Amino acid sequence: MSPEMGNDHKAILQRYLGRAREAVLWKLEGLSEHDVRRPLTPTGTNLLGIVKHLAGVEAGYFGDCIGRPVPDLPAWYADMMADTIEDNADMWATAEESRESIVDLYRHVAAHADAAIEELDLDDTGTVEWWGDAGTAVSMQWLIVHMIAETNRHAGHMDIVRELIDGAAGLREGVSNLPEGGVDYWETHRNRLQNTADGFR
């Protein structure tokens, strides 16, 4: 934690949200257009789709929910908010949607959200209609914490998908948060885990 933040709760929350966003975009770096779109789980989880999804979710919480709609959003976002969108349409990028357009959208939404967070107090409230009765008078602090959790959850998905693509792993740029072992270390480690697991067959 940065000492200069002290007990500035808003600054602390913004820092964690910002770090999570950076990790999300970092997971795309150095990959081909094919690799960022490849579905690598049975449910179709893919890197670029996660970024698209997070852009839509953040636009909802820090836009519509607090009466500050994000301008210039793609048509699929309105369908998502109206609950008329095709299932999982926000979880993958169509052939017409470039990586650059999705990344730009995510940054556009993040900038809008940051401005709203900066201008409002943590106890200011909004309405999250899809939460039902629990979504009445939801504080900005609650919205930020929810978005930190949402972003980190999906960043974790991206960690695994990226590792499946090219073996790249780590917390964020410049901070791997992993032991500094080479290929031999990780192979030995994985084999030990496999052997342990096989003992329970």
C-alpha positions as a Python dict, from the first residue, in 0.01 Angstrom:
ca = {
    (1, 'M'): (0, 0, 0),
    (2, 'S'): (128, 345, -88),
    (3, 'P'): (192, 548, 231),
    (4, 'E'): (68, 866, 64),
    (5, 'M'): (-283, 717, 43),
    (6, 'G'): (-315, 691, 420),
    (7, 'N'): (-679, 620, 498),
    (8, 'D'): (-813, 770, 175),
    (9, 'H'): (-1061, 490, 108),
    (10, 'K'): (-1159, 614, -235),
    (11, 'A'): (-797, 631, -349),
    (12, 'I'): (-733, 281, -217),
    (13, 'L'): (-1035, 142, -402),
    (14, 'Q'): (-939, 325, -722),
    (15, 'R'): (-587, 184, -699),
    (16, 'Y'): (-712, -174, -675),
    (17, 'L'): (-960, -127, -958),
    (18, 'G'): (-692, 35, -1175),
    (19, 'R'): (-443, -244, -1107),
    (20, 'A'): (-702, -505, -1201),
    (21, 'R'): (-782, -326, -1527),
    (22, 'E'): (-412, -307, -1614),
    (23, 'A'): (-375, -681, -1557),
    (24, 'V'): (-672, -750, -1786),
    (25, 'L'): (-521, -556, -2076),
    (26, 'W'): (-173, -693, -2012),
    (27, 'K'): (-299, -1046, -2073),
    (28, 'L'): (-362, -952, -2439),
    (29, 'E'): (-12, -824, -2507),
    (30, 'G'): (206, -1007, -2756),
    (31, 'L'): (-70, -1234, -2884),
    (32, 'S'): (-206, -1273, -3235),
    (33, 'E'): (-561, -1183, -3333),
    (34, 'H'): (-635, -1555, -3345),
    (35, 'D'): (-502, -1624, -2996),
    (36, 'V'): (-695, -1345, -2823),
    (37, 'R'): (-1017, -1484, -2971),
    (38, 'R'): (-960, -1859, -2923),
    (39, 'P'): (-1213, -2033, -2695),
    (40, 'L'): (-1010, -2246, -2457),
    (41, 'T'): (-1274, -2387, -2224),
    (42, 'P'): (-1587, -2589, -2297),
    (43, 'T'): (-1795, -2275, -2230),
    (44, 'G'): (-1594, -2067, -2478),
    (45, 'T'): (-1386, -1852, -2243),
    (46, 'N'): (-1155, -1632, -2448),
    (47, 'L'): (-936, -1331, -2371),
    (48, 'L'): (-1090, -1064, -2593),
    (49, 'G'): (-1442, -1167, -2497),
    (50, 'I'): (-1362, -1113, -2132),
    (51, 'V'): (-1243, -759, -2204),
    (52, 'K'): (-1564, -691, -2398),
    (53, 'H'): (-1773, -831, -2113),
    (54, 'L'): (-1593, -622, -1852),
    (55, 'A'): (-1644, -307, -2061),
    (56, 'G'): (-2017, -373, -2066),
    (57, 'V'): (-2039, -453, -1697),
    (58, 'E'): (-1840, -148, -1592),
    (59, 'A'): (-2048, 75, -1823),
    (60, 'G'): (-2357, -52, -1644),
    (61, 'Y'): (-2242, -1, -1288),
    (62, 'F'): (-2065, 332, -1336),
    (63, 'G'): (-2296, 460, -1607),
    (64, 'D'): (-2661, 362, -1612),
    (65, 'C'): (-2679, 264, -1243),
    (66, 'I'): (-2574, 609, -1126),
    (67, 'G'): (-2759, 808, -1391),
    (68, 'R'): (-2447, 889, -1594),
    (69, 'P'): (-2476, 678, -1912),
    (70, 'V'): (-2149, 623, -2097),
    (71, 'P'): (-2169, 795, -2438),
    (72, 'D'): (-2096, 630, -2773),
    (73, 'L'): (-2143, 267, -2673),
    (74, 'P'): (-2194, -7, -2935),
    (75, 'A'): (-2542, -137, -3013),
    (76, 'W'): (-2489, -465, -2826),
    (77, 'Y'): (-2465, -274, -2499),
    (78, 'A'): (-2821, -139, -2530),
    (79, 'D'): (-2941, -493, -2605),
    (80, 'M'): (-2757, -619, -2298),
    (81, 'M'): (-2919, -358, -2073),
    (82, 'A'): (-3261, -436, -2222),
    (83, 'D'): (-3197, -809, -2170),
    (84, 'T'): (-3264, -874, -2538),
    (85, 'I'): (-2907, -969, -2622),
    (86, 'E'): (-2827, -1315, -2753),
    (87, 'D'): (-2686, -1539, -2481),
    (88, 'N'): (-2313, -1479, -2431),
    (89, 'A'): (-2299, -1211, -2702),
    (90, 'D'): (-2098, -990, -2467),
    (91, 'M'): (-1846, -1270, -2407),
    (92, 'W'): (-1686, -1283, -2754),
    (93, 'A'): (-1581, -1043, -3026),
    (94, 'T'): (-1744, -1080, -3367),
    (95, 'A'): (-1537, -1079, -3686),
    (96, 'E'): (-1643, -717, -3735),
    (97, 'E'): (-1513, -611, -3393),
    (98, 'S'): (-1138, -554, -3393),
    (99, 'R'): (-916, -604, -3095),
    (100, 'E'): (-841, -231, -3105),
    (101, 'S'): (-1210, -141, -3091),
    (102, 'I'): (-1268, -364, -2787),
    (103, 'V'): (-960, -233, -2605),
    (104, 'D'): (-1056, 126, -2690),
    (105, 'L'): (-1407, 60, -2560),
    (106, 'Y'): (-1270, -77, -2234),
    (107, 'R'): (-1045, 227, -2187),
    (108, 'H'): (-1330, 463, -2279),
    (109, 'V'): (-1559, 305, -2020),
    (110, 'A'): (-1282, 302, -1757),
    (111, 'A'): (-1215, 673, -1810),
    (112, 'H'): (-1586, 748, -1774),
    (113, 'A'): (-1602, 538, -1458),
    (114, 'D'): (-1295, 704, -1308),
    (115, 'A'): (-1446, 1049, -1367),
    (116, 'A'): (-1770, 943, -1198),
    (117, 'I'): (-1583, 792, -903),
    (118, 'E'): (-1377, 1108, -870),
    (119, 'E'): (-1681, 1336, -872),
    (120, 'L'): (-1909, 1138, -640),
    (121, 'D'): (-1873, 1053, -273),
    (122, 'L'): (-1844, 693, -160),
    (123, 'D'): (-2180, 716, 14),
    (124, 'D'): (-2362, 855, -291),
    (125, 'T'): (-2607, 597, -423),
    (126, 'G'): (-2736, 446, -743),
    (127, 'T'): (-2981, 176, -846),
    (128, 'V'): (-2883, -165, -979),
    (129, 'E'): (-3211, -283, -1132),
    (130, 'W'): (-3092, -637, -1200),
    (131, 'W'): (-3022, -689, -828),
    (132, 'G'): (-3394, -661, -750),
    (133, 'D'): (-3482, -524, -407),
    (134, 'A'): (-3116, -538, -301),
    (135, 'G'): (-3030, -297, -581),
    (136, 'T'): (-3203, 5, -430),
    (137, 'A'): (-2979, 282, -294),
    (138, 'V'): (-2649, 102, -360),
    (139, 'S'): (-2355, 314, -249),
    (140, 'M'): (-2070, 409, -479),
    (141, 'Q'): (-1836, 230, -241),
    (142, 'W'): (-2036, -89, -286),
    (143, 'L'): (-2030, -49, -666),
    (144, 'I'): (-1653, -3, -670),
    (145, 'V'): (-1592, -305, -446),
    (146, 'H'): (-1824, -512, -664),
    (147, 'M'): (-1638, -404, -978),
    (148, 'I'): (-1300, -480, -822),
    (149, 'A'): (-1424, -831, -742),
    (150, 'E'): (-1574, -875, -1090),
    (151, 'T'): (-1260, -755, -1266),
    (152, 'N'): (-1025, -966, -1056),
    (153, 'R'): (-1243, -1274, -1102),
    (154, 'H'): (-1219, -1238, -1479),
    (155, 'A'): (-851, -1146, -1463),
    (156, 'G'): (-805, -1486, -1297),
    (157, 'H'): (-984, -1651, -1588),
    (158, 'M'): (-749, -1464, -1822),
    (159, 'D'): (-447, -1587, -1624),
    (160, 'I'): (-540, -1947, -1698),
    (161, 'V'): (-639, -1888, -2062),
    (162, 'R'): (-316, -1700, -2132),
    (163, 'E'): (-109, -1974, -1974),
    (164, 'L'): (-287, -2230, -2192),
    (165, 'I'): (-204, -2027, -2503),
    (166, 'D'): (168, -1967, -2461),
    (167, 'G'): (269, -2048, -2105),
    (168, 'A'): (290, -1682, -2002),
    (169, 'A'): (188, -1625, -1640),
    (170, 'G'): (210, -1357, -1376),
    (171, 'L'): (18, -1107, -1168),
    (172, 'R'): (88, -795, -1372),
    (173, 'E'): (360, -639, -1584),
    (174, 'G'): (685, -630, -1386),
    (175, 'V'): (540, -832, -1097),
    (176, 'S'): (508, -1203, -1171),
    (177, 'N'): (428, -1301, -810),
    (178, 'L'): (561, -1647, -901),
    (179, 'P'): (877, -1834, -802),
    (180, 'E'): (1163, -1756, -1038),
    (181, 'G'): (1196, -2112, -1164),
    (182, 'G'): (1271, -2198, -1524),
    (183, 'V'): (1109, -2460, -1745),
    (184, 'D'): (1275, -2746, -1554),
    (185, 'Y'): (1148, -2616, -1221),
    (186, 'W'): (788, -2592, -1340),
    (187, 'E'): (799, -2932, -1510),
    (188, 'T'): (931, -3091, -1191),
    (189, 'H'): (671, -2908, -983),
    (190, 'R'): (385, -3010, -1212),
    (191, 'N'): (501, -3373, -1222),
    (192, 'R'): (510, -3383, -841),
    (193, 'L'): (154, -3255, -827),
    (194, 'Q'): (43, -3504, -1092),
    (195, 'N'): (205, -3793, -906),
    (196, 'T'): (40, -3684, -583),
    (197, 'A'): (-300, -3661, -751),
    (198, 'D'): (-254, -3999, -919),
    (199, 'G'): (-212, -4154, -576),
    (200, 'F'): (-580, -4080, -513),
    (201, 'R'): (-718, -4258, -820),
}
